[in-house]
Amino acid sequence: MKNLLVTGYRAHELGIYNQKHEGITYIRKAITGKLIPLIEEGLEWVITPGQYGVDLWATEAAIELKKEYPHLKCSIITGYKNPEENWKEDKKEYYEQIIRKLDYYASVSNQPYDGVWQLTARDNLLLRKTEGILLFYDEDAGEASPKFMKKRALKKHEEEGYLYLSLTSEDIQSIADEEAMNERPGDESLGLPEEW
């Protein structure tokens, strides 16, 4: 597999409203953990739609991985021109910082948002240009915007063997739990003998 689409929840769907939320770190680590084996097997491009949330955190993870895997490239393909136009200033700056580090950036439509057709055209292109998807979506947590991409990706998986990889809230929670365990002091802090 050469090209992987990575997408999922928007930040607000996860209750994340700023870049300082600790959950972002765990989401990026989970994405990184899924990407590394794929990169080592020949993955060349990580492509996202660039929405504020999992898309951008995945982009950050891929950009960070380029230090260790310089052949890896990263792209954002949006549905329409200037999707960040109505975002708050801090989110705009964050988006612009990411764009400067990309290998490729484009919009399916060269006009501002005009309708759902632009998002549909974007998704059609992304699914056509990739051999697989890494999707962070957990239906058990309730329906959200990634459900549409999941449905389309699973259909493509059934019909064409398109690779479908998922990331769930449980995956993220296990990384958070593991880190919390590593940060806790061991029993030696209680003054217990080592053999206990």
C-alpha positions in Angstrom: 0.0 0.0 0.0 1.4 3.4 -1.0 -1.4 5.8 -0.1 -3.4 5.9 3.1 -6.4 8.1 4.0 -6.5 9.0 7.6 -9.6 10.7 9.0 -12.1 10.6 11.8 -13.8 12.8 14.4 -13.8 16.5 14.3 -12.4 18.0 17.5 -15.8 19.2 18.8 -17.3 15.7 18.4 -14.7 14.6 20.9 -15.4 17.5 23.3 -12.0 19.0 22.4 -12.1 22.8 22.0 -8.4 23.8 22.1 -5.0 22.4 21.2 -4.0 22.0 24.9 -6.4 19.1 25.5 -4.4 16.1 26.8 -6.5 13.7 24.7 -4.8 15.0 21.5 -1.4 13.6 22.6 -3.0 10.1 23.1 -4.8 10.3 19.7 -1.5 11.2 17.9 0.3 8.4 19.7 -2.4 5.9 18.6 -2.2 7.1 15.0 1.6 6.9 15.1 1.4 3.4 16.4 -0.9 2.4 13.5 1.2 4.2 10.9 4.7 2.9 11.7 4.1 -0.8 10.6 2.5 0.5 7.4 5.4 2.8 6.7 7.8 0.0 7.3 5.8 -2.1 4.7 6.1 0.7 2.1 3.5 3.4 2.8 4.5 6.6 1.0 1.7 9.0 1.5 -0.6 9.9 4.4 -3.5 11.9 3.1 -6.3 13.7 5.1 -9.2 16.0 4.3 -7.7 18.5 6.7 -10.7 19.0 9.0 -10.0 20.4 12.5 -9.7 17.3 14.6 -8.3 13.8 13.9 -7.3 14.9 10.3 -4.9 17.5 11.5 -3.6 15.5 14.4 -2.9 12.6 12.0 -1.1 15.1 9.8 1.0 16.2 12.7 1.8 12.6 13.5 2.9 12.0 9.9 5.0 15.1 9.8 6.8 14.0 13.0 7.3 10.5 11.6 9.1 12.0 8.5 12.1 12.6 10.8 12.6 8.9 11.2 11.1 7.9 7.8 12.2 10.7 5.3 10.5 9.0 2.3 7.1 9.5 4.0 5.0 12.3 2.5 1.9 14.1 3.8 -1.0 15.7 2.1 -4.2 17.6 2.8 -6.9 17.6 0.1 -9.9 19.8 1.1 -13.3 19.9 -0.4 -13.3 23.7 -1.0 -11.0 26.7 -1.0 -10.0 28.2 2.4 -11.8 25.8 4.8 -10.2 27.6 7.7 -11.7 31.0 6.7 -14.3 31.1 9.5 -12.1 29.5 12.2 -10.9 31.3 15.3 -7.5 32.9 15.0 -5.6 30.3 17.0 -7.0 27.5 15.0 -6.2 29.3 11.7 -2.6 29.8 12.8 -2.3 26.1 13.8 -3.7 25.1 10.4 -1.4 27.4 8.5 1.6 26.0 10.4 0.7 22.5 9.4 0.1 23.5 5.7 3.7 24.9 5.6 5.1 21.5 6.5 3.0 19.5 3.9 4.4 17.9 0.8 1.1 18.6 -1.1 -2.0 20.7 -0.5 -5.0 21.1 -2.7 -8.7 21.7 -2.9 -11.1 19.7 -5.0 -13.1 22.9 -5.6 -11.4 26.2 -6.1 -14.3 28.2 -4.7 -15.4 28.7 -1.1 -18.0 26.4 0.5 -20.9 26.1 -1.8 -22.6 22.8 -0.7 -22.3 19.2 0.3 -21.3 18.3 -3.3 -17.8 19.6 -2.6 -17.4 17.3 0.4 -18.8 14.4 -1.6 -16.3 15.1 -4.5 -13.5 15.3 -2.0 -14.4 12.0 -0.4 -14.7 10.4 -3.9 -11.2 11.6 -4.8 -9.7 10.5 -1.5 -11.2 7.0 -1.7 -10.1 6.7 -5.3 -6.5 7.8 -4.7 -5.9 5.7 -1.7 -5.6 1.9 -1.1 -6.7 2.0 2.5 -8.1 4.1 5.4 -7.3 4.5 9.0 -10.6 5.8 10.6 -11.0 6.9 14.1 -14.7 6.3 14.8 -16.5 4.5 17.5 -20.2 3.9 16.8 -20.8 2.8 20.4 -20.1 6.3 21.5 -22.9 7.6 19.3 -23.2 8.6 15.7 -21.0 11.4 14.3 -19.7 12.7 11.0 -17.2 9.8 10.3 -20.1 7.4 9.9 -20.5 8.4 6.3 -16.9 7.7 5.5 -17.0 4.4 7.4 -20.0 3.2 5.3 -18.2 4.1 2.0 -14.9 2.6 3.1 -16.5 -0.6 4.2 -18.4 -0.9 0.9 -15.1 -0.3 -1.0 -13.5 -2.9 1.2 -16.1 -5.5 0.4 -16.1 -4.7 -3.4 -12.4 -4.1 -4.0 -10.4 -5.3 -1.0 -9.8 -1.7 0.2 -7.8 -1.8 3.5 -10.0 -0.8 6.4 -8.2 0.0 9.7 -10.0 1.4 12.7 -9.1 3.3 15.7 -11.5 3.3 18.7 -11.9 5.2 21.9 -10.7 2.0 23.6 -7.4 2.2 21.7 -6.9 5.7 22.9 -7.9 4.9 26.4 -5.4 2.0 26.6 -2.6 4.4 25.6 -3.7 6.9 28.3 -3.9 4.1 30.9 -0.5 2.8 30.0 1.1 6.2 30.3 -0.6 6.8 33.6 0.8 3.5 34.9 4.3 4.4 33.7 4.0 7.8 35.5 3.0 6.3 38.9 5.8 5.6 41.4 6.4 1.9 42.1 5.8 0.1 45.4 9.3 1.1 46.6 7.9 4.5 47.4 5.8 2.8 50.1 8.9 1.5 51.8 8.1 -2.1 51.0 10.9 -4.6 50.5 11.7 -5.2 46.8 10.7 -8.8 46.9 7.1 -7.9 47.7 
